[in-house]
Amino acid sequence: MVVRMRHTRAHTANRRSHHALDGARLSKCVKCEALHLRHVVCTACGTYRGKAVVSLAKARTKTETRKAKAVK
């Protein structure tokens, strides 16, 4: 179906009034109480739902070596 009549700016704005995006939902980490995205590993301590999932020490050394190679 093709719209043949031009809509006014007000009509278009009224239709789009519900298209605004909400902010990201954040949760507190159980272990360190830092804010993180829901259903995502905490970036501060590497835990998910109270269990250690990611070793941040390994990740930090990996990024440091990668940056050192990039600088050379």
C-alpha positions in Angstrom: 0.0 0.0 0.0 1.4 3.3 -1.0 0.8 6.5 0.9 -0.4 9.1 -1.5 -1.0 12.1 0.8 1.9 13.9 2.4 1.9 13.9 6.2 2.6 17.0 8.1 5.7 17.2 10.4 3.4 17.1 13.5 1.7 13.9 12.2 5.1 12.3 11.6 6.4 13.3 15.0 3.3 11.9 16.8 3.9 8.6 15.1 7.6 8.6 16.0 7.1 9.6 19.6 7.5 6.1 20.8 10.7 5.4 18.8 13.1 6.9 21.5 15.8 4.5 22.8 16.0 3.8 26.5 19.3 3.8 28.3 21.2 0.6 29.0 20.0 -1.5 32.0 22.8 -1.9 34.5 23.1 -4.3 37.4 25.4 -4.4 40.4 28.0 -7.1 40.5 27.5 -9.5 43.4 31.3 -9.6 44.2 32.6 -6.1 43.7 29.4 -4.1 43.4 30.5 -2.4 40.2 27.9 -1.6 37.5 27.8 -3.9 34.5 25.4 -4.7 31.6 22.9 -7.4 32.4 23.8 -11.0 31.2 27.4 -9.9 30.6 30.5 -10.7 32.6 31.6 -8.0 35.0 34.5 -6.1 33.5 35.9 -5.0 36.9 36.4 -8.5 38.5 35.6 -11.1 35.7 32.7 -12.8 37.5 29.2 -13.7 36.2 26.4 -14.4 38.7 29.0 -14.8 41.5 31.3 -17.3 39.8 34.7 -16.5 38.4 34.5 -16.8 34.6 37.4 -14.7 33.2 40.9 -14.4 34.5 41.5 -10.6 34.2 45.2 -11.0 34.9 45.7 -13.1 31.7 43.6 -10.6 29.7 45.7 -7.6 31.0 49.0 -9.2 30.2 47.7 -10.2 26.7 46.6 -6.7 26.0 49.9 -5.2 27.3 52.0 -7.5 25.1 49.8 -6.6 22.1 50.2 -2.9 22.8 54.0 -3.3 23.2 54.3 -5.0 19.8 52.2 -2.3 18.2 54.5 0.4 19.6 57.7 -1.3 18.3 
